[in-house]
Amino acid sequence: MAECIDSVSISLNASNSEDYDRLCSPIFENAYDEILAFTKKCHELMDDITLSVVSVIGNEEIEKCKRLSDALGVKFRVRNFV
């Protein structure tokens, strides 16, 4: 994968699995944990990884997601809700 692409942006949208399931209604079990695992795997293969959230989740939740991104060693971006 790293030979074909140079960056990955992943929509995190929540700081925990319960909120993620409520907001995103994933069709797969353990989707939130799989997002985090995918993020870690991507970061092992390349440096330019960004986790993002939508601004409507609130400042407290945005800060929690930012701390999670920092802990994973990846970039963080807040997307505006349009």
C-alpha atoms as one frame of an Amber mdcrd trajectory, in Angstrom:
protein
   0.000   0.000   0.000   2.750   2.479   0.940   4.257   2.181  -2.532   1.035
   3.444  -4.122  -0.109   6.201  -1.768   1.669   8.758   0.374  -1.048   9.787
   2.845  -4.211   8.478   4.492  -7.043  10.426   6.117  -9.353   8.448   8.387
 -12.675   9.708   9.785 -12.606   9.004  13.503 -15.650  11.074  14.527 -15.718
   9.931  18.175 -13.381   9.279  21.074 -14.915   5.917  22.013 -16.775   3.006
  20.476 -20.159   3.754  22.045 -20.312   7.276  20.639 -18.920   6.096  17.311
 -21.647   3.444  17.008 -24.335   5.990  17.905 -23.065   8.610  15.440 -22.032
   6.430  12.519 -24.238   3.319  12.753 -21.539   1.009  11.378 -22.614  -2.257
   9.765 -19.552  -4.092  11.090 -18.981  -5.176  14.683 -16.055  -3.570  16.496
 -15.784  -0.915  13.775 -14.223   1.664  16.098 -11.512  -0.731  17.291 -10.828
  -1.683  13.687 -10.439   1.988  12.752  -7.811   2.361  15.462  -6.053  -0.838
  14.345  -6.084   0.374  10.731  -4.652   3.716  11.837  -1.803   1.988  13.677
  -1.052  -0.288  10.724  -1.016   2.630   8.286   1.299   4.556  10.604   3.720
   1.610  10.585   3.891   1.862   6.784   3.921   5.633   6.222   4.226   8.902
   8.093   1.391  11.027   6.717  -1.678   9.734   8.570  -4.503  12.036   9.696
  -7.464  11.266  11.927 -10.370  13.652  11.458 -13.614  14.569  13.160 -16.586
  16.733  12.202 -16.898  19.982  14.162 -20.446  19.285  15.392 -19.318  16.730
  18.007 -18.416  19.531  20.429 -15.197  20.929  21.847 -14.805  18.392  24.666
 -15.147  15.450  22.292 -12.855  17.121  19.750 -10.186  17.500  22.443 -10.506
  13.827  23.422 -10.060  12.823  19.781  -7.053  15.138  19.489  -5.441  13.468
  22.505  -6.106  10.058  20.950  -4.481  11.175  17.694  -1.483  12.487  19.627
  -1.182   9.192  21.505  -1.176   7.327  18.183   1.419   9.728  16.771  -0.714
  10.856  13.836  -2.027  14.211  12.617  -5.446  15.543  13.573  -7.932  17.652
  11.639 -11.356  19.076  12.422 -13.669  19.159   9.414 -16.432  21.766   9.260
 -19.953  20.433   8.960 -21.458  21.686   5.707
